[in-house]
Amino acid sequence: MSSSVKETFKSAAGEAAKDMAVETRPAPTPPAPAALAAKVRALGPTMTRSMQRVAEAVAGDPAGCAALTVTGLAERTGTSEATVVRTSRLLGYPGYRDLRLALAALAAQQAAGGAPAVTADIAVDDSLVDVVAKLAQEEQQCLADTAAGLDVGQLDAAVAALCGARRIDVYGIGASSLVGQDLVQKLLRIGLIAQAHSDPHLAVTNAVQMRTGDVAIAITHSGRTTDVIEPLRVAFDNGATTIAVTGRPDGEVAAYADHILTTSTARESELRPAAMSSRTSQLLVVDCLFIGVAQRTYETAAPALSASYEALAHRHQP
């Protein structure tokens, strides 16, 4: 996501003039109306409080807000017209007019009693063929967004730290703990000393033992998970190199991370929450970490990996 939101013109006339100036340039496709609530949940933590009020209003009452002018919505939310326009653009709409049209469409869909959405693009009555196709497309987009936004310089520094680490601790809760376990399993098979911690008390007691030359990795989509941030802070204070894998590089976790690896903030819904959408991009990042380490330690990693295969070969015999 862009580090800043473009300033809008202060008057409706100014906005119209700007829209005409860029008319010939291809514009990004605005989110589908059904995706609006998910977009608000995903971007809410990055918004200012005034923008949050606008976003929450349009997501909570699309019909009521669709009937309001930009001035009316600003008055309803106790904000300014400029804030309303900035919020519209942050949510993916070129301007307030486009957001208003989406709100009207969403209100009409709700009034018609259309099939409830399972995800932003999948309705409860979609066939499994459609479900497979739509989910595959979402996963591909999530991976593409993560790859495009990943800072290779930060990744390179994180790989270098892992290669020279005395020990590696990985912290994650819920779905992020599964990603942490996946990374640790890979690192163990190439001879590194690594542990995954999903118990917050055990994570902190282990972090107390971290020292310079050790590496601690926190995996948190929100960047605000206290049970992950606390052990990372302890490891950071003890001199360990710290890495954050997060969808919110401006979250609290960043204060204690030497290196930040940003994941895609994919769209979410009631049945496809961040726990699902974030996992795909997190797995890509930890795979990049593992491959980077395996490349740089190939002389020791390759024999270790072969030995682990041989040790388990008899368990896979017919």
C-alpha positions as CSV (number, residue, x, y, z in Angstrom):
1,M,0.0,0.0,0.0
2,S,1.2,3.6,-0.8
3,S,2.9,5.3,2.1
4,S,0.7,8.4,1.7
5,V,-2.7,9.4,0.3
6,K,-2.7,12.0,-2.5
7,E,-4.1,15.4,-1.4
8,T,-7.4,16.3,-3.0
9,F,-8.6,19.6,-4.2
10,K,-10.5,21.6,-1.6
11,S,-13.5,22.3,-3.8
12,A,-15.8,20.2,-5.9
13,A,-14.8,22.3,-8.9
14,G,-11.1,21.6,-8.3
15,E,-11.8,17.8,-8.0
16,A,-13.8,17.8,-11.2
17,A,-10.9,19.6,-13.0
18,K,-8.4,17.1,-11.8
19,D,-10.6,14.2,-12.9
20,M,-10.8,15.7,-16.4
21,A,-7.0,16.1,-16.5
22,V,-6.4,12.4,-15.8
23,E,-9.3,11.1,-17.9
24,T,-7.1,9.7,-20.5
25,R,-5.0,7.6,-18.1
26,P,-6.2,4.1,-17.1
27,A,-7.7,4.1,-13.7
28,P,-7.7,1.2,-11.2
29,T,-10.9,-0.7,-10.9
30,P,-12.8,0.3,-7.8
31,P,-13.7,-2.5,-5.4
32,A,-17.0,-4.3,-5.8
33,P,-19.8,-2.9,-3.6
34,A,-19.8,-6.2,-1.6
35,A,-16.1,-5.7,-0.8
36,L,-16.6,-2.4,1.0
37,A,-17.1,-3.6,4.5
38,A,-14.0,-5.9,4.1
39,K,-12.0,-3.0,2.8
40,V,-12.9,-0.9,5.8
41,R,-11.9,-3.7,8.2
42,A,-8.6,-4.2,6.4
43,L,-7.6,-0.5,6.1
44,G,-9.2,0.8,9.3
45,P,-6.1,0.5,11.5
46,T,-4.1,2.6,9.0
47,M,-6.6,5.5,8.9
48,T,-6.7,8.6,10.9
49,R,-9.6,8.8,13.5
50,S,-11.6,11.2,11.3
51,M,-11.2,8.9,8.2
52,Q,-12.3,5.9,10.4
53,R,-15.5,7.7,11.2
54,V,-16.3,8.2,7.5
55,A,-15.4,4.6,6.7
56,E,-17.4,3.1,9.5
57,A,-20.4,5.2,8.5
58,V,-20.5,4.1,4.9
59,A,-19.9,0.5,5.8
60,G,-22.6,0.5,8.5
61,D,-25.3,2.4,6.7
62,P,-24.7,2.3,2.9
63,A,-28.3,3.3,2.1
64,G,-28.3,6.3,4.3
65,C,-24.9,7.5,3.2
66,A,-25.7,7.0,-0.5
67,A,-28.4,9.7,-0.1
68,L,-25.9,12.2,1.2
69,T,-23.8,14.7,-0.6
70,V,-20.2,15.0,0.3
71,T,-21.1,17.9,2.5
72,G,-23.9,15.9,4.2
73,L,-21.6,13.0,4.9
74,A,-18.9,15.3,6.3
75,E,-21.5,16.8,8.6
76,R,-22.9,13.5,9.7
77,T,-19.4,12.2,10.6
78,G,-18.1,15.4,12.1
79,T,-15.3,15.6,9.6
80,S,-14.5,17.7,6.5
81,E,-15.3,17.3,2.8
82,A,-11.6,16.8,2.1
83,T,-11.6,13.9,4.7
84,V,-14.6,12.3,3.0
85,V,-12.8,12.5,-0.4
86,R,-9.5,11.2,1.0
87,T,-11.3,8.3,2.6
88,S,-13.1,7.4,-0.6
89,R,-9.8,7.3,-2.5
90,L,-8.1,5.2,0.2
91,L,-11.0,2.7,-0.1
92,G,-10.2,2.4,-3.8
93,Y,-12.7,4.8,-5.4
94,P,-11.5,7.7,-7.6
95,G,-13.8,10.1,-5.8
96,Y,-16.8,10.5,-3.6
97,R,-19.2,10.2,-6.5
98,D,-17.9,6.7,-7.2
99,L,-18.1,5.7,-3.6
100,R,-21.7,7.0,-3.5
101,L,-22.6,4.9,-6.5
102,A,-21.1,1.8,-4.9
103,L,-23.1,2.5,-1.7
104,A,-26.3,2.8,-3.7
105,A,-25.6,-0.5,-5.4
106,L,-24.8,-2.2,-2.1
107,A,-28.0,-0.8,-0.6
108,A,-30.0,-2.1,-3.5
109,Q,-28.4,-5.5,-3.3
110,Q,-29.1,-5.7,0.5
111,A,-32.7,-4.6,-0.1
112,A,-33.2,-7.2,-2.8
113,G,-32.1,-9.9,-0.4
114,G,-29.3,-11.1,-2.6
115,A,-27.3,-14.1,-1.6
116,P,-25.0,-13.3,1.3
117,A,-21.3,-13.0,0.6
118,V,-18.9,-15.6,1.9
119,T,-16.0,-13.5,0.7
120,A,-15.9,-10.2,-1.1
121,D,-16.4,-12.0,-4.4
122,I,-18.1,-15.3,-3.4
123,A,-21.7,-15.7,-2.6
124,V,-23.1,-18.4,-0.4
125,D,-24.9,-20.0,-3.4
126,D,-21.9,-20.1,-5.8
127,S,-21.0,-23.5,-7.2
128,L,-17.8,-25.2,-6.0
129,V,-16.4,-24.7,-9.5
130,D,-16.8,-21.0,-9.1
131,V,-15.5,-21.1,-5.5
132,V,-12.3,-22.9,-6.7
133,A,-11.8,-20.4,-9.5
134,K,-12.4,-17.3,-7.4
135,L,-10.3,-18.4,-4.5
136,A,-7.4,-19.3,-6.9
137,Q,-7.6,-15.9,-8.4
138,E,-7.6,-14.2,-4.9
139,E,-4.6,-16.3,-3.8
140,Q,-2.7,-15.4,-7.0
141,Q,-3.4,-11.7,-6.5
142,C,-2.4,-11.9,-2.9
143,L,1.0,-13.5,-3.8
144,A,1.5,-11.0,-6.6
145,D,0.8,-8.0,-4.2
146,T,3.2,-9.4,-1.6
147,A,6.0,-10.0,-4.1
148,A,5.6,-6.5,-5.5
149,G,5.6,-4.9,-2.1
150,L,8.4,-6.9,-0.5
151,D,11.5,-4.9,0.3
152,V,14.4,-7.0,-1.1
153,G,16.9,-5.0,0.8
154,Q,15.2,-5.9,4.1
155,L,14.8,-9.5,3.0
156,D,18.5,-9.7,2.2
157,A,19.4,-8.3,5.6
158,A,17.1,-10.8,7.3
159,V,18.5,-13.7,5.4
160,A,22.1,-12.7,6.4
161,A,21.0,-12.5,10.0
162,L,19.5,-16.0,9.9
163,C,22.6,-17.5,8.3
164,G,24.8,-16.4,11.1
165,A,22.3,-16.9,14.0
166,R,23.3,-18.9,17.1
167,R,19.6,-19.7,17.6
168,I,16.3,-18.6,16.1
169,D,13.0,-18.0,17.9
170,V,9.8,-17.5,15.9
171,Y,6.6,-16.0,17.6
172,G,3.1,-16.3,16.2
173,I,-0.4,-16.7,17.5
174,G,-3.3,-18.5,15.7
175,A,-2.9,-18.9,12.0
176,S,0.4,-17.0,12.2
177,S,1.7,-19.7,14.6
178,L,1.2,-22.3,11.8
179,V,3.3,-20.2,9.5
180,G,6.0,-19.9,12.2
181,Q,6.0,-23.7,12.6
182,D,6.4,-24.1,8.8
183,L,9.4,-21.9,8.8
184,V,11.0,-23.6,11.8
185,Q,10.5,-27.1,10.3
186,K,12.4,-26.0,7.2
187,L,15.2,-24.3,9.1
188,L,15.7,-27.4,11.3
189,R,16.1,-29.6,8.2
190,I,19.0,-27.6,7.0
191,G,20.8,-27.7,10.3
192,L,19.8,-24.4,12.0
193,I,18.7,-24.2,15.7
194,A,15.2,-22.9,15.6
195,Q,12.0,-22.9,17.8
196,A,8.4,-21.8,17.2
197,H,6.5,-20.4,20.1
198,S,2.7,-20.0,20.1
199,D,2.4,-19.9,23.9
200,P,2.9,-16.3,24.9
201,H,4.3,-17.1,28.4
202,L,6.8,-19.6,27.0
203,A,7.7,-17.1,24.2
204,V,8.7,-14.5,26.7
205,T,10.6,-16.8,29.0
206,N,12.6,-18.0,25.9
207,A,13.1,-14.4,24.7
208,V,14.8,-13.5,28.0
209,Q,17.6,-15.9,27.0
210,M,18.2,-14.3,23.6
211,R,21.5,-12.5,23.1
212,T,23.4,-10.7,20.4
213,G,23.9,-13.1,17.5
214,D,20.4,-14.6,18.0
215,V,17.4,-13.9,15.8
216,A,13.8,-13.4,16.8
217,I,11.0,-13.4,14.2
218,A,7.5,-12.1,15.0
219,I,4.7,-13.0,12.6
220,T,1.6,-10.8,13.0
221,H,-0.8,-9.7,10.2
222,S,-2.2,-6.8,12.3
223,G,1.1,-5.7,13.7
224,R,-0.7,-5.2,17.0
225,T,-0.8,-8.7,18.6
226,T,0.5,-8.1,22.1
227,D,1.4,-11.8,22.6
228,V,3.8,-11.6,19.7
229,I,5.1,-8.1,20.3
230,E,6.0,-8.7,23.9
231,P,8.6,-11.5,23.3
232,L,10.0,-9.6,20.3
233,R,10.5,-6.5,22.5
234,V,12.3,-8.7,25.1
235,A,14.5,-10.2,22.5
236,F,15.2,-6.7,21.0
237,D,16.1,-5.3,24.4
238,N,18.5,-8.2,24.9
239,G,20.4,-7.5,21.7
240,A,19.0,-10.1,19.4
241,T,18.4,-9.2,15.7
242,T,14.6,-8.9,15.3
243,I,12.4,-9.4,12.2
244,A,8.7,-8.6,11.8
245,V,6.6,-10.3,9.1
246,T,3.5,-8.2,9.1
247,G,0.8,-6.6,7.0
248,R,1.0,-3.4,9.0
249,P,4.6,-2.0,8.7
250,D,3.4,1.0,10.7
251,G,2.0,-1.1,13.5
252,E,3.4,-1.4,17.1
253,V,5.5,-4.4,16.1
254,A,7.7,-2.1,14.0
255,A,9.1,-0.4,17.1
256,Y,11.0,-3.5,18.0
257,A,11.9,-4.8,14.6
258,D,15.4,-4.3,13.0
259,H,14.0,-5.6,9.7
260,I,10.3,-5.5,8.4
261,L,9.0,-7.8,5.8
262,T,5.6,-6.6,4.6
263,T,2.8,-9.0,3.5
264,S,-0.3,-8.2,1.4
265,T,-3.4,-6.9,3.2
266,A,-5.8,-9.1,1.2
267,R,-9.5,-8.5,1.3
268,E,-11.3,-10.3,4.1
269,S,-14.9,-11.2,5.1
270,E,-16.7,-13.0,7.8
271,L,-15.8,-16.5,6.5
272,R,-12.4,-15.5,5.0
273,P,-10.9,-13.4,7.8
274,A,-7.3,-12.1,8.0
275,A,-6.3,-15.4,9.5
276,M,-6.9,-17.0,6.0
277,S,-6.0,-14.1,3.7
278,S,-2.8,-13.2,5.5
279,R,-1.5,-16.8,5.7
280,T,-0.9,-17.0,1.9
281,S,1.4,-14.0,1.8
282,Q,3.1,-15.0,5.1
283,L,4.0,-18.4,3.7
284,L,5.5,-16.7,0.6
285,V,7.7,-14.5,2.8
286,V,8.9,-17.3,5.0
287,D,9.6,-19.5,1.9
288,C,11.7,-16.6,0.6
289,L,13.6,-16.5,3.9
290,F,14.2,-20.2,3.8
291,I,15.4,-20.3,0.2
292,G,17.7,-17.3,0.8
293,V,19.3,-19.1,3.8
294,A,19.6,-22.4,1.9
295,Q,21.3,-20.7,-1.0
296,R,23.9,-19.0,1.2
297,T,24.6,-22.0,3.4
298,Y,24.3,-24.6,0.5
299,E,27.5,-26.5,1.4
300,T,26.1,-27.4,4.8
301,A,22.3,-27.1,4.0
302,A,22.3,-29.6,1.2
303,P,23.9,-32.5,3.2
304,A,21.7,-31.7,6.1
305,L,18.6,-31.8,3.9
306,S,19.7,-35.1,2.3
307,A,20.3,-36.6,5.7
308,S,16.8,-35.6,6.9
309,Y,15.3,-37.2,3.8
310,E,17.2,-40.4,4.3
311,A,16.2,-40.5,8.0
312,L,12.6,-40.6,7.1
313,A,12.8,-42.6,3.8
314,H,11.8,-45.9,5.5
315,R,8.5,-44.3,6.7
316,H,7.5,-43.6,3.1
317,Q,8.1,-47.1,1.8
318,P,5.1,-49.0,0.5
